[in-house]
Amino acid sequence: MQVVERHLAGWPDAGGPTMVITDVGPHRLGWVIHSQSERHVRTREFTDMVVGHSPFLVDGVDGSLHAVRATVDLGSGEWIEDYLEQVRGLERVDPLRSRVAELIDSGQCLGALRFVRASASGLGVQGAKEYVEAVAAGVPVPEHVRSHLPRPPVRRRVWWRLSGPNPEI
């Protein structure tokens, strides 16, 4: 809450209303914090409400502060993989690996190779072979192969960073 309170303290200086925290809730990425104008909280008048104001996300790992678009369904996971990749630097789950592992485990190595070739057409025979061999050995897929794998479409970013890591977290 202190991270958000520090951020909100600067709003009146920028010509905005005095803002207060109205709700704090846990989220798998940290905490979601909602705020509203102090005047609206006191009067409950619609004309005092800050409309379209987005909630804040305080990252549970480093305490960095992010604003999340007001229109985002925070409960859906559509945007979470993008956040984990772009903010925390985590790799996305390889969409082919589990199916290839199933085929290999059932003795269908040629089927696994065909599946990879069909799913990643730009990979080529040698690249598909290296991919299947890496999965079979339980090791990471080489970068020169991974770069040819299908990637999920880039969606519109639904958050933006307001602060860097906070040392008190």
Secondary structure, DSSP 8 states (H G I E B T S, - for coil): -HHHHHHHHTTGGGT---EEEEEEEEETTEEEEEEEEHHHHHH--GGG--TT---EEEETTT--EEEE-TT--TTSSTTHHHHHHHTS------TTHHHHHHHHHTT-HHHHHHHHHHH-TTSHHHHHHHHHHHHHHT----HHHHTTS---------EEE-S---TT-
